[in-house]
Amino acid sequence: MILPCEVAVKSVIPAIRSAIARELTESYRLKQTDVAELLGVTQTAVSKYTSHCRGAIFEITDVEGVQPILKETVFSLANGELDKYKLAEKLCIMCGIIRQSGLMCILCRVSDPDIDSSKCVVCCPNGNSKIIFKRKKK
């Protein structure tokens, strides 16, 4: 069985990084090398993110609740206000929102067609009261 976090590492995190990289290069006019340093990835990875070769499996900005955190993250990165620990926290929050949206269920089923979403207690909004990942309310 493929774990949801494995699916997230291969699809959700690259999609989030892609959105951040595109915003930093387009709106803030940062160079790919600067974006790479901010994200802790290579310049080649940023090039692939910005050209939609990596992280293009879906558009995270279409997931309700992600856009405000994405904008805040990009602004903070561009202004040198976000260290790698806070960046990791923001990525996890966005991933959690994506999980709770039900999109992860689709991605997990693509990765493992035998997955029964009704039995999953990790992130799927399947009516199960024992969901392991729960987003903190502010």
Secondary structure, 3 states (H helix, E strand, C coil): CCCHHHHHHHHHHHHHHHHHHHHHHHCCCCCHHHHHHHHCCCHHHHHHHHCCCCCCCCCHHHCCCHHHHHHHHHHHHHCCCCCHHHHHHHHHHHHHHHHHHCHHHHHHHHHCCCCCHHHCCCCCCCCCCCCCCCCCCC
